[in-house]
Amino acid sequence: MIIGSDIVMTENKDRGKLAYEMRVSTRISWSDIAEELGYSSHKGASVAARSYAKRIGFPWPIRGITKGESIYRCKRLGMSWMKIAQRYGQSIKAVQRCSYKYAKRNTKVWPPC
């Protein structure tokens, strides 16, 4: 019985980490994160992410990021340009240009691989 609760606890910690990383990397809403990770509400996803951040020592609340930074991070995480463009409802060239401008303004590596 104790092992089972340890597994559930580990899964919850993993979901908190995923919720935090999704919010930081992609700027998607807590509701969308909750739906993606199987939380019953946006509040559950937010609380799990906050708990994860406090446990690890990461910043909370999460600072807002620009669209360019979000696109750049998505690409660094391995998303395709096509998927990113679909998420933002823009052409591939438009999201690439936005990410490029962010990289150049902030002295980041280009292309973000």
C-alpha positions as CSV (number, residue, x, y, z in Angstrom):
1,M,0.0,0.0,0.0
2,I,2.8,2.4,0.8
3,I,4.4,1.7,-2.6
4,G,1.2,2.6,-4.4
5,S,1.0,5.9,-2.6
6,D,4.7,6.6,-3.5
7,I,3.9,6.0,-7.1
8,V,0.9,8.4,-7.0
9,M,3.0,11.0,-5.3
10,T,5.8,10.6,-7.9
11,E,3.2,10.9,-10.7
12,N,1.8,14.1,-9.1
13,K,5.3,15.6,-8.8
14,D,6.0,14.8,-12.5
15,R,2.7,16.4,-13.5
16,G,3.6,19.5,-11.5
17,K,6.9,19.7,-13.3
18,L,5.3,19.3,-16.7
19,A,2.7,21.9,-15.8
20,Y,5.4,24.4,-14.8
21,E,7.5,23.7,-17.9
22,M,4.5,23.9,-20.2
23,R,3.5,27.3,-18.7
24,V,7.1,28.7,-18.9
25,S,7.8,27.4,-22.3
26,T,4.6,27.8,-24.3
27,R,2.6,30.5,-22.6
28,I,-0.6,28.4,-22.9
29,S,-3.4,28.9,-20.4
30,W,-3.7,27.0,-17.2
31,S,-7.0,25.5,-18.5
32,D,-5.2,24.1,-21.5
33,I,-2.4,22.7,-19.4
34,A,-5.0,21.1,-17.0
35,E,-6.8,19.5,-19.9
36,E,-3.5,18.2,-21.5
37,L,-2.2,16.7,-18.2
38,G,-5.5,15.4,-16.9
39,Y,-6.2,17.8,-14.0
40,S,-9.9,18.4,-13.2
41,S,-9.5,22.1,-13.2
42,H,-7.1,24.9,-14.1
43,K,-6.5,25.5,-10.4
44,G,-5.1,22.0,-9.9
45,A,-2.5,22.5,-12.6
46,S,-1.6,25.9,-11.2
47,V,-1.2,24.6,-7.6
48,A,0.8,21.6,-8.8
49,A,3.2,23.9,-10.8
50,R,3.5,26.2,-7.8
51,S,4.3,23.3,-5.5
52,Y,6.9,22.1,-7.9
53,A,8.5,25.6,-8.3
54,K,8.7,26.1,-4.5
55,R,10.2,22.6,-4.0
56,I,12.9,23.1,-6.6
57,G,13.5,26.8,-5.9
58,F,12.3,28.1,-9.3
59,P,10.6,31.5,-9.6
60,W,7.0,31.9,-8.7
61,P,4.9,33.5,-9.9
62,I,6.1,32.7,-13.4
63,R,7.1,35.9,-15.2
64,G,5.5,36.7,-18.5
65,I,7.5,36.0,-21.6
66,T,7.2,37.5,-25.1
67,K,5.8,35.7,-28.0
68,G,9.3,35.6,-29.6
69,E,10.8,34.0,-26.5
70,S,7.9,31.5,-26.3
71,I,8.5,30.5,-29.9
72,Y,12.2,30.2,-29.4
73,R,11.7,28.0,-26.3
74,C,9.2,25.8,-28.1
75,K,11.7,25.2,-30.9
76,R,14.5,24.5,-28.3
77,L,12.2,21.9,-26.8
78,G,11.9,20.1,-30.1
79,M,8.7,21.4,-31.6
80,S,8.6,21.7,-35.3
81,W,8.2,25.0,-37.0
82,M,4.9,23.8,-38.5
83,K,3.5,22.9,-35.1
84,I,4.5,26.2,-33.6
85,A,3.0,28.1,-36.6
86,Q,-0.3,26.2,-36.1
87,R,-0.3,27.0,-32.4
88,Y,0.0,30.7,-33.1
89,G,-2.2,30.7,-36.3
90,Q,0.7,32.2,-38.4
91,S,2.9,31.1,-41.2
92,I,6.1,29.2,-40.6
93,K,8.1,32.2,-41.9
94,A,6.3,34.6,-39.5
95,V,7.1,32.5,-36.4
96,Q,10.7,31.9,-37.6
97,R,11.1,35.7,-38.0
98,C,9.6,36.4,-34.6
99,S,11.9,33.8,-33.0
100,Y,14.9,35.2,-34.9
101,K,14.3,38.7,-33.8
102,Y,14.1,37.5,-30.2
103,A,17.3,35.6,-30.5
104,K,19.2,38.5,-32.0
105,R,17.9,41.0,-29.4
106,N,18.9,38.8,-26.6
107,T,22.1,37.4,-27.9
108,K,20.8,33.8,-28.1
109,V,22.0,31.1,-30.4
110,W,20.4,31.0,-33.9
111,P,19.0,28.7,-35.1
112,P,17.5,27.3,-31.8
113,C,18.2,23.6,-32.1
